[in-house]
Amino acid sequence: MNDLGRLLIGIGLFIVAAGVVVLLLGRVGIPLGRLPGDFSWRGKHTAVYFPLGTCIVLSVVLSLVFYLLGHLRK
């Protein structure tokens, strides 16, 4: 059970850190969620939002971070 508790604490800290990063990026002026390529459609009673541009940018950044971390661990 100790391992599960540590895992949950780690996941919680990761989510908090991700939230802080998103807040800081918003204050700096990087509009995550409002980039070119983010689709939004509003109907009369529905709204659909798909952040394709944001997903691509985050994927590239995270890929580079994990690539660099992998090479630093060797």
N, CA, C and O atoms as CSV, one atom per row, in Angstrom:
chain,resi,resn,atom,element,x,y,z
A,1,MET,N,N,0.811,-1.198,0.000
A,1,MET,CA,C,0.000,0.000,0.000
A,1,MET,C,C,0.852,1.258,0.000
A,1,MET,O,O,0.414,2.298,-0.492
A,2,ASN,N,N,2.063,1.182,0.543
A,2,ASN,CA,C,2.931,2.352,0.562
A,2,ASN,C,C,3.292,2.802,-0.845
A,2,ASN,O,O,3.392,3.998,-1.118
A,3,ASP,N,N,3.489,1.820,-1.748
A,3,ASP,CA,C,3.828,2.168,-3.124
A,3,ASP,C,C,2.679,2.898,-3.808
A,3,ASP,O,O,2.903,3.845,-4.562
A,4,LEU,N,N,1.467,2.466,-3.552
A,4,LEU,CA,C,0.300,3.123,-4.140
A,4,LEU,C,C,0.172,4.547,-3.622
A,4,LEU,O,O,-0.132,5.457,-4.392
A,5,GLY,N,N,0.394,4.750,-2.351
A,5,GLY,CA,C,0.340,6.093,-1.769
A,5,GLY,C,C,1.382,7.019,-2.371
A,5,GLY,O,O,1.092,8.173,-2.685
A,6,ARG,N,N,2.589,6.510,-2.530
A,6,ARG,CA,C,3.653,7.312,-3.143
A,6,ARG,C,C,3.325,7.642,-4.588
A,6,ARG,O,O,3.574,8.756,-5.049
A,7,LEU,N,N,2.769,6.681,-5.299
A,7,LEU,CA,C,2.382,6.918,-6.688
A,7,LEU,C,C,1.317,8.007,-6.782
A,7,LEU,O,O,1.410,8.890,-7.635
A,8,LEU,N,N,0.322,7.952,-5.927
A,8,LEU,CA,C,-0.736,8.957,-5.943
A,8,LEU,C,C,-0.205,10.344,-5.573
A,8,LEU,O,O,-0.621,11.343,-6.159
A,9,ILE,N,N,0.703,10.406,-4.615
A,9,ILE,CA,C,1.316,11.687,-4.263
A,9,ILE,C,C,2.139,12.220,-5.428
A,9,ILE,O,O,2.099,13.416,-5.717
A,10,GLY,N,N,2.872,11.360,-6.091
A,10,GLY,CA,C,3.662,11.775,-7.257
A,10,GLY,C,C,2.788,12.295,-8.388
A,10,GLY,O,O,3.101,13.315,-9.003
A,11,ILE,N,N,1.699,11.601,-8.659
A,11,ILE,CA,C,0.779,12.044,-9.707
A,11,ILE,C,C,0.157,13.392,-9.334
A,11,ILE,O,O,0.009,14.268,-10.187
A,12,GLY,N,N,-0.203,13.554,-8.072
A,12,GLY,CA,C,-0.778,14.816,-7.614
A,12,GLY,C,C,0.205,15.969,-7.747
A,12,GLY,O,O,-0.174,17.060,-8.173
A,13,LEU,N,N,1.462,15.740,-7.388
A,13,LEU,CA,C,2.484,16.782,-7.518
A,13,LEU,C,C,2.725,17.131,-8.983
A,13,LEU,O,O,2.951,18.293,-9.319
A,14,PHE,N,N,2.676,16.122,-9.854
A,14,PHE,CA,C,2.840,16.368,-11.289
A,14,PHE,C,C,1.694,17.222,-11.822
A,14,PHE,O,O,1.923,18.134,-12.616
A,15,ILE,N,N,0.474,16.941,-11.397
A,15,ILE,CA,C,-0.679,17.714,-11.857
A,15,ILE,C,C,-0.595,19.151,-11.357
A,15,ILE,O,O,-0.908,20.086,-12.095
A,16,VAL,N,N,-0.173,19.331,-10.106
A,16,VAL,CA,C,-0.019,20.688,-9.561
A,16,VAL,C,C,1.056,21.443,-10.339
A,16,VAL,O,O,0.866,22.609,-10.684
A,17,ALA,N,N,2.182,20.789,-10.616
A,17,ALA,CA,C,3.261,21.435,-11.368
A,17,ALA,C,C,2.799,21.807,-12.776
A,17,ALA,O,O,3.124,22.887,-13.269
A,18,ALA,N,N,2.043,20.920,-13.424
A,18,ALA,CA,C,1.527,21.227,-14.758
A,18,ALA,C,C,0.572,22.412,-14.709
A,18,ALA,O,O,0.587,23.250,-15.611
A,19,GLY,N,N,-0.249,22.497,-13.686
A,19,GLY,CA,C,-1.155,23.627,-13.533
A,19,GLY,C,C,-0.419,24.937,-13.338
A,19,GLY,O,O,-0.803,25.961,-13.902
A,20,VAL,N,N,0.642,24.908,-12.540
A,20,VAL,CA,C,1.442,26.113,-12.318
A,20,VAL,C,C,2.104,26.554,-13.619
A,20,VAL,O,O,2.146,27.748,-13.917
A,21,VAL,N,N,2.616,25.615,-14.388
A,21,VAL,CA,C,3.250,25.949,-15.670
A,21,VAL,C,C,2.237,26.582,-16.615
A,21,VAL,O,O,2.545,27.580,-17.266
A,22,VAL,N,N,1.045,26.026,-16.700
A,22,VAL,CA,C,0.018,26.579,-17.583
A,22,VAL,C,C,-0.365,27.988,-17.137
A,22,VAL,O,O,-0.535,28.869,-17.980
A,23,LEU,N,N,-0.503,28.217,-15.843
A,23,LEU,CA,C,-0.816,29.559,-15.341
A,23,LEU,C,C,0.297,30.551,-15.663
A,23,LEU,O,O,0.024,31.678,-16.079
A,24,LEU,N,N,1.536,30.142,-15.477
A,24,LEU,CA,C,2.657,31.033,-15.766
A,24,LEU,C,C,2.763,31.334,-17.256
A,24,LEU,O,O,3.049,32.468,-17.642
A,25,LEU,N,N,2.536,30.334,-18.089
A,25,LEU,CA,C,2.580,30.571,-19.535
A,25,LEU,C,C,1.476,31.527,-19.964
A,25,LEU,O,O,1.678,32.336,-20.869
A,26,GLY,N,N,0.326,31.447,-19.334
A,26,GLY,CA,C,-0.767,32.368,-19.640
A,26,GLY,C,C,-0.428,33.795,-19.250
A,26,GLY,O,O,-0.797,34.735,-19.954
A,27,ARG,N,N,0.268,33.966,-18.139
A,27,ARG,CA,C,0.645,35.312,-17.694
A,27,ARG,C,C,1.765,35.897,-18.543
A,27,ARG,O,O,1.839,37.112,-18.728
A,28,VAL,N,N,2.639,35.031,-19.063
A,28,VAL,CA,C,3.734,35.500,-19.905
A,28,VAL,C,C,3.210,35.926,-21.275
A,28,VAL,O,O,3.801,36.789,-21.923
A,29,GLY,N,N,2.112,35.332,-21.715
A,29,GLY,CA,C,1.535,35.708,-23.005
A,29,GLY,C,C,1.493,34.585,-24.013
A,29,GLY,O,O,1.163,34.811,-25.177
A,30,ILE,N,N,1.820,33.376,-23.590
A,30,ILE,CA,C,1.732,32.230,-24.490
A,30,ILE,C,C,0.328,31.638,-24.336
A,30,ILE,O,O,0.018,31.045,-23.302
A,31,PRO,N,N,-0.507,31.792,-25.339
A,31,PRO,CA,C,-1.927,31.429,-25.198
A,31,PRO,C,C,-2.209,29.953,-25.447
A,31,PRO,O,O,-2.818,29.612,-26.461
A,32,LEU,N,N,-1.782,29.071,-24.550
A,32,LEU,CA,C,-2.103,27.654,-24.718
A,32,LEU,C,C,-3.612,27.493,-24.738
A,32,LEU,O,O,-4.312,28.001,-23.863
A,33,GLY,N,N,-4.100,26.794,-25.729
A,33,GLY,CA,C,-5.540,26.612,-25.881
A,33,GLY,C,C,-6.161,27.588,-26.856
A,33,GLY,O,O,-7.327,27.441,-27.222
A,34,ARG,N,N,-5.403,28.581,-27.282
A,34,ARG,CA,C,-5.900,29.558,-28.251
A,34,ARG,C,C,-4.888,29.752,-29.371
A,34,ARG,O,O,-4.776,30.849,-29.918
A,35,LEU,N,N,-4.157,28.709,-29.715
A,35,LEU,CA,C,-3.170,28.779,-30.780
A,35,LEU,C,C,-3.836,28.588,-32.137
A,35,LEU,O,O,-4.946,28.060,-32.211
A,36,PRO,N,N,-3.166,29.014,-33.221
A,36,PRO,CA,C,-3.697,28.691,-34.554
A,36,PRO,C,C,-3.761,27.173,-34.717
A,36,PRO,O,O,-2.814,26.472,-34.361
A,37,GLY,N,N,-4.826,26.683,-35.232
A,37,GLY,CA,C,-5.012,25.242,-35.371
A,37,GLY,C,C,-5.910,24.657,-34.298
A,37,GLY,O,O,-6.274,23.483,-34.375
A,38,ASP,N,N,-6.275,25.444,-33.302
A,38,ASP,CA,C,-7.230,25.004,-32.288
A,38,ASP,C,C,-8.635,25.279,-32.818
A,38,ASP,O,O,-8.983,26.421,-33.120
A,39,PHE,N,N,-9.419,24.243,-32.926
A,39,PHE,CA,C,-10.748,24.358,-33.526
A,39,PHE,C,C,-11.811,24.515,-32.451
A,39,PHE,O,O,-11.792,23.830,-31.428
A,40,SER,N,N,-12.728,25.421,-32.700
A,40,SER,CA,C,-13.884,25.543,-31.814
A,40,SER,C,C,-15.109,25.808,-32.680
A,40,SER,O,O,-15.058,26.557,-33.655
A,41,TRP,N,N,-16.184,25.185,-32.301
A,41,TRP,CA,C,-17.453,25.344,-33.014
A,41,TRP,C,C,-18.553,25.504,-31.986
A,41,TRP,O,O,-18.679,24.691,-31.070
A,42,ARG,N,N,-19.338,26.537,-32.134
A,42,ARG,CA,C,-20.447,26.789,-31.220
A,42,ARG,C,C,-21.742,26.735,-32.007
A,42,ARG,O,O,-21.964,27.499,-32.946
A,43,GLY,N,N,-22.573,25.822,-31.599
A,43,GLY,CA,C,-23.900,25.716,-32.179
A,43,GLY,C,C,-24.902,26.423,-31.283
A,43,GLY,O,O,-24.532,27.169,-30.377
A,44,LYS,N,N,-26.172,26.177,-31.551
A,44,LYS,CA,C,-27.203,26.814,-30.749
A,44,LYS,C,C,-27.213,26.284,-29.317
A,44,LYS,O,O,-27.374,27.050,-28.367
A,45,HIS,N,N,-27.041,24.980,-29.168
A,45,HIS,CA,C,-27.090,24.368,-27.837
A,45,HIS,C,C,-25.838,23.564,-27.500
A,45,HIS,O,O,-25.779,22.933,-26.445
A,46,THR,N,N,-24.851,23.576,-28.365
A,46,THR,CA,C,-23.650,22.785,-28.121
A,46,THR,C,C,-22.402,23.606,-28.447
A,46,THR,O,O,-22.448,24.580,-29.198
A,47,ALA,N,N,-21.319,23.187,-27.871
A,47,ALA,CA,C,-20.020,23.778,-28.182
A,47,ALA,C,C,-19.006,22.640,-28.226
A,47,ALA,O,O,-18.976,21.783,-27.343
A,48,VAL,N,N,-18.176,22.644,-29.270
A,48,VAL,CA,C,-17.148,21.625,-29.436
A,48,VAL,C,C,-15.810,22.346,-29.562
A,48,VAL,O,O,-15.681,23.305,-30.322
A,49,TYR,N,N,-14.828,21.879,-28.817
A,49,TYR,CA,C,-13.503,22.483,-28.831
A,49,TYR,C,C,-12.466,21.381,-28.963
A,49,TYR,O,O,-12.470,20.421,-28.193
A,50,PHE,N,N,-11.581,21.519,-29.936
A,50,PHE,CA,C,-10.511,20.551,-30.131
A,50,PHE,C,C,-9.194,21.299,-30.297
A,50,PHE,O,O,-8.976,21.921,-31.337
A,51,PRO,N,N,-8.306,21.256,-29.296
A,51,PRO,CA,C,-7.052,22.025,-29.331
A,51,PRO,C,C,-5.938,21.305,-30.103
A,51,PRO,O,O,-4.948,20.881,-29.506
A,52,LEU,N,N,-6.093,21.169,-31.409
A,52,LEU,CA,C,-5.118,20.433,-32.217
A,52,LEU,C,C,-3.751,21.118,-32.217
A,52,LEU,O,O,-2.732,20.448,-32.051
A,53,GLY,N,N,-3.711,22.425,-32.396
A,53,GLY,CA,C,-2.440,23.148,-32.401
A,53,GLY,C,C,-1.720,23.036,-31.072
A,53,GLY,O,O,-0.508,22.824,-31.034
A,54,THR,N,N,-2.456,23.175,-29.988
A,54,THR,CA,C,-1.862,23.049,-28.655
A,54,THR,C,C,-1.337,21.641,-28.425
A,54,THR,O,O,-0.266,21.471,-27.842
A,55,CYS,N,N,-2.069,20.633,-28.872
A,55,CYS,CA,C,-1.623,19.241,-28.709
A,55,CYS,C,C,-0.318,18.989,-29.461
A,55,CYS,O,O,0.570,18.301,-28.956
A,56,ILE,N,N,-0.203,19.539,-30.656
A,56,ILE,CA,C,1.020,19.345,-31.443
A,56,ILE,C,C,2.208,20.033,-30.767
A,56,ILE,O,O,3.289,19.453,-30.663
A,57,VAL,N,N,2.005,21.260,-30.312
A,57,VAL,CA,C,3.093,21.983,-29.639
A,57,VAL,C,C,3.527,21.251,-28.370
A,57,VAL,O,O,4.724,21.075,-28.143
A,58,LEU,N,N,2.581,20.826,-27.546
A,58,LEU,CA,C,2.919,20.099,-26.322
A,58,LEU,C,C,3.610,18.778,-26.621
A,58,LEU,O,O,4.520,18.375,-25.897
A,59,SER,N,N,3.187,18.103,-27.679
A,59,SER,CA,C,3.814,16.840,-28.052
A,59,SER,C,C,5.269,17.045,-28.448
A,59,SER,O,O,6.135,16.272,-28.040
A,60,VAL,N,N,5.544,18.062,-29.225
A,60,VAL,CA,C,6.922,18.339,-29.640
A,60,VAL,C,C,7.777,18.716,-28.440
A,60,VAL,O,O,8.896,18.221,-28.300
A,61,VAL,N,N,7.270,19.582,-27.578
A,61,VAL,CA,C,8.037,20.018,-26.408
A,61,VAL,C,C,8.314,18.844,-25.470
A,61,VAL,O,O,9.446,18.665,-25.020
A,62,LEU,N,N,7.290,18.045,-25.173
A,62,LEU,CA,C,7.498,16.899,-24.277
A,62,LEU,C,C,8.415,15.856,-24.895
A,62,LEU,O,O,9.203,15.234,-24.182
A,63,SER,N,N,8.331,15.653,-26.207
A,63,SER,CA,C,9.236,14.716,-26.880
A,63,SER,C,C,10.684,15.167,-26.742
A,63,SER,O,O,11.568,14.354,-26.473
A,64,LEU,N,N,10.926,16.463,-26.926
A,64,LEU,CA,C,12.283,16.986,-26.770
A,64,LEU,C,C,12.777,16.856,-25.327
A,64,LEU,O,O,13.933,16.499,-25.098
A,65,VAL,N,N,11.916,17.140,-24.366
A,65,VAL,CA,C,12.302,17.029,-22.953
A,65,VAL,C,C,12.655,15.584,-22.613
A,65,VAL,O,O,13.690,15.334,-21.996
A,66,PHE,N,N,11.817,14.636,-23.004
A,66,PHE,CA,C,12.092,13.233,-22.691
A,66,PHE,C,C,13.301,12.712,-23.461
A,66,PHE,O,O,14.032,11.864,-22.950
A,67,TYR,N,N,13.522,13.199,-24.670
A,67,TYR,CA,C,14.705,12.820,-25.437
A,67,TYR,C,C,15.971,13.284,-24.713
A,67,TYR,O,O,16.925,12.522,-24.558
A,68,LEU,N,N,15.961,14.547,-24.272
A,68,LEU,CA,C,17.125,15.073,-23.563
A,68,LEU,C,C,17.341,14.370,-22.224
A,68,LEU,O,O,18.479,14.078,-21.858
A,69,LEU,N,N,16.266,14.098,-21.496
A,69,LEU,CA,C,16.404,13.372,-20.231
A,69,LEU,C,C,16.940,11.970,-20.448
A,69,LEU,O,O,17.725,11.476,-19.638
A,70,GLY,N,N,16.529,11.320,-21.529
A,70,GLY,CA,C,17.019,9.989,-21.827
A,70,GLY,C,C,18.522,9.983,-22.129
A,70,GLY,O,O,19.244,9.069,-21.728
A,71,HIS,N,N,18.973,11.002,-22.830
A,71,HIS,CA,C,20.405,11.065,-23.148
A,71,HIS,C,C,21.234,11.507,-21.947
A,71,HIS,O,O,22.407,11.149,-21.847
A,72,LEU,N,N,20.654,12.267,-21.047
A,72,LEU,CA,C,21.401,12.679,-19.859
A,72,LEU,C,C,21.552,11.530,-18.860
A,72,LEU,O,O,22.501,11.510,-18.076
A,73,ARG,N,N,20.633,10.590,-18.887
A,73,ARG,CA,C,20.683,9.457,-17.956
A,73,ARG,C,C,21.716,8.420,-18.358
A,73,ARG,O,O,22.111,7.598,-17.532
A,74,LYS,N,N,22.162,8.438,-19.608
A,74,LYS,CA,C,23.128,7.433,-20.084
A,74,LYS,C,C,24.500,7.669,-19.541
A,74,LYS,O,O,25.423,6.914,-19.845
